[in-house]
Amino acid sequence: MSSLRTLTHTAVLLLLAAGAAAQSARRDPAIGYLYPAGVCRGATEQIALGGQYLNGPIDVHVTGPGVKASVVKYIRPLFNIQREQRLKLMSQMAAVREQRLKEAGVGPAVLQRIHAQAEKALASLKRSVAKDKIKIEDIKVPDHPLLTDLDSKSLREMLHIQEVLFFPRSKLQMNRQIAEIVMVEVVVDADAPPGDRQLRLRTRAGLTNPVVFQVGQFANVRELEPNDRRGGPDGAKSPLLRTLPNLRRLYEDKPLDLPVVLNGQIMPGDVDRFSFRATKGQQLVIEASARRLIPYLADAVPGWFQATLTLYDADGREVAFADDYRFEPDPVLFYKVPKDGVYELAIRDAVYRGRQDFIYRVAVGEQPFITRIFPLGAAAGGKAVASIAGWNLSTRRLPLDTAAEGGPVRRASCRSGRLVSNAVPYAVGTLDECGEGAGNDTIPTARAVEMPKVVNGRIETPGDVDVFRVEARAGETIVAEVHARRLGSPMDSLVRLMDASGKVLAWNDDHVFKQQHLHIDEAGRITHHADSYLSAKAPTAGTYYVQVSDAQHHGGEAHAYRLRISRPRPDFELRATPSSIQVRPGAAVPICVYAIRKDGFDGPIDLSVASPSGFRLEGGRIPAGRTSMRMTLTAPARLARGKVSRPEPLKLVGVADRGGRTLRRTAGAADNVMQAFLYRHLLPAEDVLVAVTPQRWPVPAITRADRGPVRIPAGGSRRVRLKSSNTRSLQGVILELNDPPAGLSLRDVSIASGGIQFDLAADAEAVDRGLADNLIVEAFRQYTPRGKDGKRKGKARRTSMGYLPAIPVEIVRK
């Protein structure tokens, strides 16, 4: 191995080890997956939430109307089934199986043979358990979702349990991040709007991350293993079916009637297959949700479950295949059924990976599906209707909501009878808009555009280009920005700015807004930032041309775009993380707010809490030029002791000055998530939810004595004093800086009259001179556990008491 490869390999291992260490130190409850990840309208169903640190579940929160969810029970990780548990469980399953066979009309002679076979299989286990004098009635069977209400299981469900629990298809390495389970009952109203929601679990330790939960339009079907090509009874490892093959008819899967939503979990090397009846002329839309359910997996490459769909006819011939839908990894198949018959659909991972969180939902039926929309948006406040095309649509016109109070990117869907189509994104802007015109593919035929303007156009054929003419003064900046991929268009835009002679002055293919490895975009799921942006100064007064094309030389009716041509319009957007916050009454908790600066806006941004009342920010300023800032949110001291409040949406507002005009923007919710060991993304959430809950060993209420920033000389230190009405509880407290900037340290902590004090020091060699930042201080309490005799034993342990209000600091010259 070369030295370069060795260094790269070592760096990756160190990175993974550091990430694992950081993760193991956290105790925040987290959901890794839901199974199934949706419930049909008008149905009640139990779903499993797999994750980590989920013990002590309290309640469940689902966004949007028409869905209620409640905790059923918490299930500890099942690492292994002990022999005595195996004995009792297999005995119970044998009894249930015999009862089901008896109900199916199997004769006494066969039942007797089956019973004898079961007793023979259990004989060695019984001897082993009896040798250790273990009473079978004292054995507790494992707690697992598959074993709930075992006595009511069908023969096919029993085979599934046998395959999953006793005959694993491969040896899976236990992943503790998804090992715990919370069973939740979900009730969906018959008139609940279909589509994606976000679900969070509330535990004693806090709120989990939000995960996608779908309100479906078709009934759920869950996979039953084995269901590969030799699935059902033929693929089973059951000794019963090997010795009594004539019973296989009782275990066979019947073809499904459409429409349905198929739900399953892909394990390593797994291929799940479902058969269904279809009728000649049906226009089937087979839509998979996989990455849509779990956008990023931190410990998998490429960072999500890459599903593939294959459709076979009654003769086993492949008739359709998809491994994506345009630039989206989740595949969609469109198929017009040529003749009546039974068809088979197979789903797997593209490279045969798998795990419990490789979950999928596949909707199969004649559902309405929009494949293209034009234009991709409209100006705010006006009446707007887009033309649409697709499958099973009852209309070709889609009204767009352009009300001023909505966001810049919205979604719309259409109805076909009782069914609702997929929701397509569109933009609502504040500038005047126009169409591209006809024959504008050369400089002589370019359409004249008066800045500022948004042009709605499309690259109608492969190799097509659109050209627009603008007038600019000498030194005036021209901005050209394309919105296409962000709005669902398959277009990979390329934009050029040219002078009257056709000379290219500036060009851009892909524009990415990111901080180091952190990618930030409207959708949060884009890994190929294919939209273009350029900003360039006109060297002289005169005529200039903006040319738009597809970088891959593709084109078609779906290749729509919105092109903004304007002078710079300095602005910003905000994202607040995390989207789930737990804080005790009167205490502070760290949050991070990201500023997406646009068209050269570089000024400071001041943030405050708009709602709920009583919350406040400390260190709520993002300095000029900064793209993110950590700060603290302090909860009101209003909660009665021992009470738990319902989570409330947190609204943060940022205010900035742009040349005498006040810009006011509300922060969107997001979570900083990892993709494939390295890249990070701000994944949007519907709301920032904050819950106020009492905490054991909390930090007493603390406030700063001085309100301004602490000015620390490079190479020196400054004394910081914090006020508290309860200094007794501060005795023995340990204070540490949480993720501080390089060169800053905290030392010499002491309890003073009316509070606590310490020094903040700046290392002259390591500190960034001119730094303006917030310091987050975490408080710890150290204790030694007591043994059964009441005496303290073992090593001392630390537990976090919480955080102090953020301390703004500036590094200055001595």
C-alpha positions, 0 to 999 in steps of 0.5 A: 500500500502506498504511503498516500493510501496509508495516510488516507486510510489512517485518517479515515479510521481516526475520523471514524473513531473520533465520531464514534467516541463523540457519539457514544458520549451523548445520551440524547434519545434518537430514532433511527427508523419507523416500521412501518413508516406510515399508516393508511387513512382511516386505519389504526396500527401499531408501529415500531420506533427503533433507536437509542436511549428511548427508555422512559417514553412519555408521548408521541408528537406527529405534525399535521391534522388527523393523526393521533399517536400514543406509547404502547410499551418500551422494548429493550434490545434483544441481543440473544435468545437464551436456550430456556427462552428458545425452549418456551418460545418454540413450545408455544409456537408449536402449540399455535401451529398445531391449532392453526393446522387443525383449524385448516382441516389437517387430519389427526394422523398428520397432526400426531406426526407433526407433534412428534416431530416438534417434540423430537426437535425440542428434546435436547433443549428440554434435557439441557434446561431440566439438567439445570433445574429450570422450570419452564413456567418460570421462563420469560419469553423475549420481548419483541414486536413479532411475538406480540399476541402470538396465539393469534398468528397465522401459519404464514406469520409463524413462518415469518417469526421462525425465519427472522428470529431463529433462522437469520439469513446472515449474521448481523452485527448488532447496531446499538443505535437502532437496537431499542424499540418503542411500540406506538399505536397510531390512529389516522382519521379517514379525512387526514391529508395524505403525505409526509409528516414528522414524528417525534418521541418524548422521553424522560431524557428529552425529545427525539429527532423528527423522522418521516411518517407517511399518511397513506392512501392505500392499505398497508401490507407488511412483508413476510419472510421468506419472500425471495425468488425461492420465497414462501414455503419453498424458501423456508428453512422449516424442518416441518415443510421439508418433511411434509411438503404437502402442507406448503399450500397452507403457507403460500402467499396469495397474490395481492389485490391493488392498490396497496402499500408494501412495507418491509426491511431489507437485510444484507443480501435480501431481495423482497418479492411481492405478487399482485393481480393486475388487469389489462389497461391499468396505468400503474404507478409504483412509487418507492419511498426509502431515502425519502423516509431516512434521508441520511445514514451516517455509517453507510455509503453513499449515506442512504438505502439505494432501492431498486425496483424490478417488475416481472410478468407471469412468465418471470420475464423482466418487464420494467426496472428503475433505480431512481426517479430522475435525480432522486434516488428513490425509484418510480416505475410507470407501467401500462399493463398489457394483459391480465395476470399475476405480476411480481415486484422485487425490491432490494438495495443496489449493492445488496446492503441491508439492516433494520433501518433499510426500510421501504414503502412502495405504493402500487396502484393507479395513483395520480402522479405529476411528472412535470409542471410549468411554470415552476412558480409565480409572483406573490399575490397574483392568481397563478395556474400551472400546467401539469402532466403525468399519470392518472391525472384528472386535470392538466391545470394546477392552481398555485397558492401565492399568498404573501404570508407563505414561504418562498418554496411551497408544494401543490398537489391535485386530486383524482377522485378520492386520491391525491397526487404527489406534491410538487414544489414551486417558488413564490417570488417578489419580482416581476415575472415573464416567459422566455419567449420564442426563438431566443436561442441566439444573441441576435434573437435574444429576448430583452429583459429589464432588470430585475426580472424572473424569467420562466423558461425551459430547455425544450430539446437536447442542446437547446439554449435560451438567451436574454438581453440586458442593459447595464451601466459601467461597473454595475453588477449583474446577478443571474441565478437559476432555480431548477433542481431545487424545484424538482426539475431534472435540468442541470443548468449552466449559465453564462454572461456574455458581452455583445461580441459573444465573449464569455465574461463569467459562467457557472455550472453548479453553485454550492453553499456550504461551510467546510463539509456542511451543505446547506440548501432548501431541500436539505437532501440535494447532493448534486447542487446542479443550479447555477449562480453568477455575479459579475460586474459589467466592464463598460456601459452597454448590452450584455447577454445571459445564456441558459442551457443544460450542462449535460445537453439534455432537454424536454418538457420537464426541463423547466427553470426560473432565472432571476436576472437582477442587480444584487439583492442582499438578503439572508435566510436562517436555519436553527438547530437542533429541531428538538430542544429539551430544557429545564425551567429557568435553564439555558441550552445551546443552539446554533443558528446558520445564516445563508447570506445572499448576493453579498449581504455581509452585515450582522444579524440580531436574533430574538425569540418571537414565541413562545413567551418567556424564552430568551436568547443569550449571545443572539447576534451573528457578527458581520461575515459569520455564517453561523453562531452558537448561542443559548436559549433560556426557558422561563422559570414558570413550570411547577415542580414535577410537571411536564409541559407539552412541546411548543414551536419555537419561533426565532426572528433575525433582523438586519440592516440593508442600506437603511432598510430593515430585513426581518427573517424567521429562522427555519428548523433544521438538524445537522446530520451526517452522510456517509461518515464525512459530509454533513447537511442541514436537513429541514424540519417543520418546526423547532419544538422546545419542551420544558422538563424538570431535571435531576441536579440542575444548575441553579438559575444564573445570570451575567453580572455584565451584559456586554461582551467580555473583551479578552486581550490576546495573551491575557485573561478576564474575570467573569462574574455570574450571579445566582441566588443559590450559591450553596448548590454551586459548591463542588461544581465543575465548569468546562468550555463546550467546543470553544474556539482555538486558544480560549480556556476557562480556569480558576473557578470559585464561589463568590458572594452572590454567584460564581466567578472564573477567568477566561484566558486567550493563548496569544499563539493559538487564538484568532485575533479579532475573534468575536464569538460566544462561549458556551460553559457546561456545568458538571457534578462529580460523584462516586457511586455507593455499593449495597453496603452504602459505602462509596465504591469505584471510580468517580463519575460526572454528570452534566448539570446543564449549561450557563447562559452564552458569554459573548467574547471579543479578542482585543490587543493588550 
